[in-house]
């Protein structure tokens, strides 16, 4: 209040009006993003005739439990619950695998002196230019050669390398004072002891931020699971939603499809909400 008292009246009014304008723009953006999700939720609580007959209702109906019960037991070949479990295992495995490999590789690049250290880092960084779609055929041949088709290992292992996470951890490790490493060396701590007792606890917020991003990345995977899974019991929820859309002149069961879509959004939302504070702190610390 004292700071505001020292400012001219015009400056206070200008700052107040700009603050209101920024809030209005933010609220409008949130409404634009949230409105399709709200429509999907409403569609998951009404009947098929109410959806296909315009105008579509904007308030939830009274078929919530019926539609969601049908959605949990729906699916072209397997129940939606099985596909949700498959997606959850795949997303957690990819997130944890990417973080583990990136932590170890970044630790080796920053704290170990060996020939070609910079070259290896840039080789890892250059893989950002090669997305999964570019190397999908040779990757499929390797996975098939190891007999990992229709398995969780086949879904997870080819996607756990992450140049982005390695780069972010490297940048963070370079901000850790060298005195900590010197003090640990004087105390007789081995490299792994230094890693687990000092580096890993200091990286907690960065790990949380990356876990949220990588979990959503793994959850939304479609092309790779579609390629290596021929057994319906290994289908993911993203594949299941696509399979629910009919072919030809068949009619789509929109309440069940919308209910399945809402169910597919729940795990990522839970991860984001539960780790929101660590996620924001990790992003802010990464920018420093």
C-alpha positions in Angstrom: 0.0 0.0 0.0 2.9 2.4 0.8 4.3 1.8 -2.6 1.0 2.5 -4.3 0.6 5.7 -2.2 3.9 7.1 -3.7 2.8 6.5 -7.3 0.8 9.1 -9.3 -2.9 8.5 -9.6 -2.8 8.1 -13.3 -0.2 5.4 -13.1 -2.3 3.5 -10.5 -5.3 3.7 -12.7 -3.3 2.6 -15.8 -1.9 -0.4 -13.9 -5.3 -1.3 -12.6 -6.9 -1.2 -16.0 -4.1 -3.3 -17.6 -4.5 -5.8 -14.8 -8.2 -6.2 -15.4 -7.6 -6.5 -19.2 -5.0 -9.2 -18.7 -7.4 -11.1 -16.4 -10.2 -10.8 -19.0 -8.0 -12.1 -21.7 -6.9 -15.0 -19.5 -10.5 -15.9 -18.6 -11.5 -15.8 -22.2 -8.6 -18.1 -23.2 -9.6 -20.5 -20.4 -13.2 -20.6 -21.6 -12.2 -21.2 -25.2 -10.0 -24.1 -24.2 -12.5 -25.5 -21.6 -15.6 -25.3 -23.7 -14.9 -28.4 -26.0 -14.1 -30.4 -22.9 -17.4 -29.3 -21.3 -19.3 -30.3 -24.5 -17.6 -33.7 -24.4 -18.6 -34.2 -20.7 -22.2 -33.1 -21.5 -22.3 -35.5 -24.4 -21.2 -38.3 -22.1 -24.2 -37.8 -19.8 -27.1 -37.7 -22.4 -28.6 -40.1 -24.8 -27.7 -40.6 -28.5 -30.9 -38.9 -29.9 -30.1 -35.8 -27.7 -26.7 -35.5 -29.3 -27.6 -36.0 -32.9 -30.7 -33.8 -32.7 -29.8 -30.1 -32.8 -29.4 -28.0 -30.7 -27.1 -30.1 -28.5 -27.8 -29.6 -24.8 -25.3 -27.5 -22.8 -26.1 -28.9 -19.4 -25.4 -32.5 -18.2 -28.1 -35.1 -18.5 -29.2 -37.8 -16.2 -27.5 -40.8 -17.9 -24.1 -40.3 -16.3 -23.8 -43.6 -14.5 -25.4 -45.5 -17.3 -23.1 -44.2 -20.0 -19.9 -44.4 -18.0 -20.7 -48.0 -16.9 -21.2 -48.8 -20.6 -17.9 -47.1 -21.4 -15.9 -49.0 -18.9 -17.1 -52.3 -20.3 -17.0 -51.1 -23.9 -14.3 -51.5 -26.5 -14.0 -53.1 -29.8 -12.1 -56.2 -28.6 -11.2 -55.5 -25.0 -12.7 -53.5 -22.2 -11.7 -49.8 -21.7 -10.4 -50.6 -18.3 -7.8 -52.9 -19.8 -6.7 -50.2 -22.3 -6.5 -47.7 -19.5 -4.2 -50.0 -17.5 -2.0 -50.5 -20.6 -1.7 -46.8 -21.2 -0.9 -46.2 -17.6 1.9 -48.8 -17.5 3.3 -47.4 -20.8 3.2 -43.8 -19.7 4.8 -44.4 -16.3 7.4 -46.7 -17.8 8.3 -44.1 -20.5 8.5 -41.3 -18.0 10.6 -43.1 -15.5 12.8 -44.6 -18.2 13.5 -41.3 -19.8 14.3 -39.6 -16.5 16.6 -42.4 -15.3 18.6 -42.6 -18.6 18.8 -38.8 -18.9 19.9 -38.3 -15.3 22.7 -40.8 -15.7 23.9 -39.6 -19.1 23.8 -35.9 -18.0 25.7 -36.8 -14.8 28.4 -38.6 -16.8 28.7 -35.7 -19.3 29.1 -33.0 -16.6 31.1 -34.7 -13.9 33.3 -37.2 -15.8 36.3 -36.2 -17.9 36.7 -38.5 -20.9 37.7 -38.0 -24.5 34.9 -37.0 -26.8 32.6 -35.9 -24.0 31.4 -32.9 -25.9 31.0 -34.9 -29.1 28.9 -37.5 -27.4 26.7 -34.8 -25.9 26.1 -33.2 -29.3 25.4 -36.6 -30.9 22.7 -37.1 -28.2 21.4 -33.6 -28.9 21.2 -34.1 -32.6 18.7 -37.0 -32.1 16.1 -34.3 -31.5 16.0 -33.9 -35.3 15.0 -37.6 -35.7 11.5 -38.1 -34.3 10.0 -41.6 -33.8 8.3 -41.4 -37.2 11.6 -41.1 -39.0 13.3 -44.1 -37.4 10.2 -46.2 -36.9 11.0 -48.9 -39.4 14.5 -49.8 -38.1 13.2 -49.5 -34.6 10.4 -51.9 -35.4 12.9 -54.4 -36.9 15.0 -54.3 -33.7 12.0 -54.7 -31.5 10.7 -57.6 -33.6 14.2 -59.2 -33.6 14.2 -59.2 -29.8 10.7 -60.7 -29.7 9.2 -57.7 -27.9 6.1 -57.3 -30.0 2.8 -57.3 -28.1 4.6 -56.6 -24.8 5.1 -53.8 -22.4 8.8 -53.9 -23.0 8.2 -53.3 -26.7 5.9 -50.4 -25.9 8.3 -48.7 -23.4 12.0 -49.4 -24.2 12.2 -47.9 -27.7 10.8 -44.6 -26.4 12.8 -44.1 -23.2 15.8 -42.2 -24.7 15.3 -38.5 -24.4 17.8 -35.9 -25.7 15.6 -33.1 -24.3 15.7 -34.4 -20.8 19.4 -35.0 -21.0 20.0 -31.5 -22.2 17.8 -30.0 -19.4 19.6 -32.1 -16.7 23.0 -31.2 -18.1 22.1 -27.5 -17.9 20.9 -27.9 -14.3 24.0 -29.9 -13.2 26.2 -27.2 -14.6 24.6 -24.7 -12.2 25.6 -26.8 -9.1 28.7 -25.3 -7.5 31.9 -27.2 -8.1 32.7 -26.8 -4.4 30.1 -29.4 -3.6 31.8 -32.0 -5.8 35.2 -31.0 -4.4 33.9 -31.3 -0.8 32.4 -34.7 -1.6 35.7 -35.9 -3.1 37.6 -34.7 0.0 35.2 -36.6 2.3 35.8 -39.8 0.3 32.5 -40.0 -1.4 32.4 -42.1 -4.6 30.7 -40.7 -7.7 27.5 -42.7 -7.1 27.4 -41.6 -3.5 27.7 -38.0 -4.7 25.0 -38.6 -7.3 22.4 -40.1 -4.9 23.1 -38.0 -1.8 23.6 -34.5 -3.4 22.8 -34.3 -7.1 19.6 -36.4 -7.1 17.9 -34.5 -4.1 18.7 -31.2 -5.7 17.1 -32.3 -9.0 13.8 -33.2 -7.3 11.8 -30.3 -8.8 13.3 -30.8 -12.2 12.5 -34.5 -12.1 8.9 -33.7 -11.2 8.4 -31.2 -14.0 9.9 -33.6 -16.6 7.8 -36.5 -15.2 4.6 -34.6 -15.9 5.6 -33.7 -19.4 6.9 -37.2 -20.2 3.9 -38.9 -18.7 1.6 -37.0 -21.0 3.9 -37.7 -23.9 3.7 -41.5 -23.2 0.0 -41.4 -22.5 -0.8 -39.8 -25.9 1.3 -42.2 -28.0 -0.7 -43.6 -30.9 1.5 -44.5 -33.9 4.1 -46.7 -32.0 1.5 -48.8 -30.1 -0.5 -49.2 -33.3 2.5 -50.6 -35.1 3.8 -53.1 -32.6 0.6 -54.4 -31.0 -1.5 -57.0 -32.9 -2.9 -58.5 -29.7 -6.1 -56.6 -28.7 -5.3 -57.1 -25.0 -2.2 -54.8 -25.5 -4.2 -51.9 -27.0 -3.9 -48.5 -25.4 -6.8 -46.1 -24.6 -5.8 -43.8 -27.5 -6.1 -46.7 -29.9 -9.3 -47.8 -28.3 -11.0 -44.4 -28.9 -10.0 -44.5 -32.5 -11.4 -48.0 -32.9 -14.7 -47.0 -31.4 -15.5 -44.8 -34.5 -17.5 -46.9 -36.9 -16.6 -47.6 -40.5 -19.0 -47.4 -43.4 -22.6 -46.5 -42.7 -22.6 -47.7 -39.0 -23.7 -45.2 -36.4 -21.3 -44.1 -33.7 -22.3 -44.5 -30.1 -21.4 -40.9 -29.2 -22.3 -41.0 -25.5 -19.9 -44.0 -25.0 -17.2 -42.5 -27.1 -17.4 -39.2 -25.2 -17.4 -41.0 -21.9 -14.3 -42.9 -22.9 -12.6 -39.7 -23.9 -13.3 -38.2 -20.5 -12.0 -41.3 -18.8 -8.9 -41.0 -20.9 -8.3 -37.5 -19.7 -8.5 -38.3 -16.0 -5.1 -39.9 -15.3 -3.1 -37.0 -17.0 -5.2 -34.5 -15.1 -4.5 -36.3 -11.8 -0.8 -36.3 -12.5 -0.7 -32.6 -13.4 -2.9 -31.5 -10.4 -1.1 -33.7 -7.8 2.4 -32.5 -9.0 1.4 -28.9 -9.9 3.6 -27.1 -7.3 6.7 -29.2 -8.1 6.0 -28.8 -11.8 5.9 -25.0 -11.6 9.0 -24.9 -9.4 10.9 -27.2 -11.7 10.0 -25.0 -14.7 11.0 -21.8 -12.9 14.3 -23.3 -11.7 15.1 -24.6 -15.2 14.8 -21.0 -16.5 17.4 -19.7 -14.1 
